[in-house]
């Protein structure tokens, strides 16, 4: 189950504010033991983060249990800032400079946040008005018909509501599907639809993506060409996916 916490900016938040935000997100109606659901607990405050001990079964839990931040020694305020900066596509080097931590710490934070984001996206299926398209990212206009290691076949599904994009799912496929529209179409209808779509959808014509473009720029060009997903072109990759951080990082 996913829970969310207040949106940023979080640059000026203290450690206590971060802990309180996580507590409110995990237990909006008051403490509930994750094991027996008992509503009362005692709190141990001598640790880095408060430890909640169930008054019934004595199970111990914390505000970071089951999240990407579980067991971290890095201040929570750095994690909150990282969520915001990763939404702006910052690299690990930039993140280390912004947070004032080592490159190794910044890389680990970024990796855990991205993993949490991936888990959330994988768990959700597209429904309602859905448009699906596919292509090859990294494809060169003058390359041979033989797939190259840089070719990345992908399928993109967009959950639509009129002129608004509600949710987007991008899935990487096997390299053998690169440039083969017949196999790509079969994959979309036999595999992608089974794993990622709940309702009927319309398949959009396959497309090549430029080799030197960043993923967000490539998808922007794609959506500008295809009417079914055109509204997404006015939104950046960051805007579309930043909201997922808030619902996927904290998990019970």
C-alpha positions in Angstrom: 0.0 0.0 0.0 1.3 3.4 -0.9 0.9 6.6 1.1 1.8 10.2 0.4 3.2 13.1 2.2 3.0 16.9 1.6 4.6 18.2 -1.5 7.9 20.2 -1.5 9.8 22.4 -1.5 11.6 20.9 1.5 14.9 22.9 1.4 14.3 24.6 4.7 12.7 21.6 6.5 14.3 20.5 9.8 14.8 16.8 10.7 11.8 17.1 13.1 9.6 18.4 10.3 10.6 15.5 8.1 9.9 12.9 10.8 6.5 14.5 11.5 5.6 14.5 7.8 6.4 10.8 7.6 4.5 10.0 10.7 1.4 11.9 9.4 1.7 10.1 6.1 2.0 6.7 7.6 -0.7 7.1 10.3 -3.0 9.9 9.3 -5.7 8.7 11.7 -3.2 7.9 14.6 -0.9 5.0 15.3 -1.9 1.6 14.1 0.4 -1.4 14.7 1.4 -2.9 11.4 1.1 -6.4 12.9 -2.0 -6.4 15.1 -3.6 -3.0 14.3 -3.6 -2.0 18.0 -4.0 1.8 18.2 -1.8 2.5 21.2 2.0 2.6 21.6 4.9 3.9 23.6 7.7 5.9 22.0 11.4 5.5 22.4 13.1 8.8 21.6 16.7 7.9 22.4 17.4 6.7 18.8 18.1 8.6 15.7 14.4 8.3 14.7 11.6 7.7 17.1 10.8 4.0 17.7 7.1 3.1 18.2 6.5 0.0 20.4 3.0 -1.5 20.2 1.4 -1.7 23.6 -0.3 -5.0 22.7 2.1 -7.2 20.8 5.3 -5.2 21.5 6.2 -5.0 17.8 8.6 -2.1 17.1 8.4 0.1 14.1 9.5 3.5 12.9 8.4 6.1 10.4 11.0 4.9 7.9 10.2 1.2 8.2 9.5 -0.4 4.8 10.6 2.7 2.9 13.7 3.5 0.8 14.9 5.4 3.9 14.8 2.5 6.3 18.0 2.1 8.3 19.6 5.2 6.8 22.2 7.2 8.7 21.8 10.1 6.3 19.6 12.9 7.7 16.0 12.7 6.4 16.1 16.3 5.3 18.7 15.2 2.7 16.3 12.5 1.4 13.5 15.0 1.1 15.7 17.5 -0.8 16.9 14.6 -3.0 13.3 13.8 -4.0 12.8 17.3 -5.2 16.1 17.6 -7.0 15.9 14.2 -8.7 12.6 15.4 -10.1 14.7 18.0 -11.9 16.9 15.2 -13.4 20.0 16.0 -11.3 23.0 13.7 -11.6 24.7 12.1 -8.6 27.5 14.6 -8.9 25.1 17.5 -8.8 23.1 15.9 -6.0 26.3 15.4 -3.9 27.1 19.1 -4.3 23.6 20.2 -3.5 23.2 18.0 -0.4 26.8 18.4 0.8 27.4 14.6 0.9 29.8 12.3 -0.8 29.2 11.0 -4.3 28.7 7.5 -2.9 25.9 8.7 -0.6 24.2 10.8 -3.3 24.4 7.9 -5.7 22.9 5.5 -3.2 20.0 7.9 -2.3 19.2 8.4 -6.0 19.3 4.7 -6.7 17.0 3.9 -3.8 14.5 6.6 -4.8 14.5 5.5 -8.4 13.9 1.9 -7.4 11.0 2.9 -5.2 9.6 4.9 -8.1 9.9 1.9 -10.4 8.1 -0.4 -7.9 5.2 2.0 -7.7 4.9 2.3 -11.5 5.1 -1.5 -11.9 2.3 -2.0 -9.5 -0.2 0.3 -11.3 -2.1 -0.7 -14.4 -3.4 1.7 -16.9 -7.2 2.0 -17.2 -9.8 4.1 -18.8 -8.9 5.8 -22.1 -5.4 4.4 -22.9 -3.1 5.0 -25.8 -0.1 2.8 -26.4 2.8 3.3 -28.8 6.3 1.8 -29.2 9.6 2.4 -30.9 13.4 2.2 -30.5 15.3 4.7 -28.3 18.8 5.2 -29.5 18.0 4.2 -33.1 20.2 5.9 -35.8 18.5 7.1 -38.9 21.2 5.7 -41.2 22.0 2.5 -39.3 21.7 -1.0 -40.7 18.6 -3.2 -40.1 20.6 -5.3 -37.6 19.9 -4.1 -34.0 22.8 -2.5 -32.3 23.7 -2.5 -28.5 22.6 1.1 -28.3 19.1 0.3 -29.5 16.5 0.3 -26.7 13.1 -1.0 -27.8 10.4 0.6 -25.6 6.6 0.7 -25.2 4.9 3.8 -23.8 1.4 3.7 -22.5 -0.6 6.8 -21.5 -3.7 6.9 -19.4 -5.8 9.8 -20.7 -8.7 11.8 -19.3 -9.9 14.1 -22.1 -7.0 16.5 -22.7 -5.0 15.5 -19.6 -2.5 12.7 -19.1 -3.1 11.0 -15.8 -0.3 8.4 -15.8 2.5 7.1 -18.2 4.2 3.8 -18.2 7.4 3.1 -20.1 8.7 -0.5 -20.5 11.9 -1.6 -22.1 11.7 -4.7 -24.3 14.1 -7.3 -25.6 16.6 -6.0 -28.1 15.5 -8.5 -30.7 12.3 -6.5 -31.1 14.2 -3.4 -32.3 13.0 -2.3 -35.7 10.5 -5.2 -36.1 7.1 -3.7 -36.1 5.4 -7.1 -36.3 7.1 -8.4 -33.2 6.6 -5.1 -31.5 2.9 -5.1 -32.1 2.6 -8.7 -30.9 4.5 -7.8 -27.7 2.2 -4.9 -27.0 -1.0 -6.9 -27.4 0.2 -10.2 -25.8 2.6 -9.0 -23.1 2.3 -5.3 -22.3 -1.5 -5.3 -22.3 -1.6 -8.3 -20.0 0.8 -6.9 -17.5 0.2 -3.1 -17.6 -3.3 -2.3 -19.0 -6.7 -3.1 -17.4 -8.9 -1.9 -20.2 -9.0 -1.9 -24.0 -6.6 0.5 -25.7 -5.7 1.9 -29.1 -2.3 1.1 -30.6 -0.5 4.1 -32.2 1.9 3.7 -35.1 5.5 2.8 -34.2 8.1 5.5 -34.4 11.9 6.0 -34.4 13.5 8.0 -31.6 16.6 10.2 -32.2 19.9 8.8 -31.0 21.3 11.9 -29.4 18.1 13.0 -27.7 17.4 12.6 -24.0 14.4 10.4 -23.1 12.2 13.3 -22.1 13.0 15.2 -25.3 12.3 12.1 -27.4 9.0 11.5 -25.8 8.2 15.1 -26.2 8.8 14.8 -30.0 6.7 11.6 -30.0 3.7 13.2 -28.4 3.9 16.2 -30.7 3.5 13.8 -33.7 0.7 11.6 -32.4 -2.6 13.1 -31.7 -3.7 10.6 -29.0 -0.8 11.6 -26.7 -0.3 15.2 -27.8 -1.4 16.8 -24.5 1.6 15.3 -22.9 3.9 17.3 -25.1 3.2 20.4 -23.0 4.4 18.7 -19.9 8.0 17.9 -19.1 9.2 14.4 -18.1 9.9 15.9 -14.6 6.3 17.2 -14.2 4.8 13.9 -15.3 6.8 11.7 -13.0 7.7 14.0 -10.0 4.3 13.2 -8.4 5.2 9.5 -8.3 8.0 10.2 -5.9 5.5 11.4 -3.3 3.4 8.3 -3.5 6.1 5.7 -3.9 8.9 6.5 -1.5 6.9 5.9 1.7 5.5 2.4 1.7 3.9 0.5 4.6 
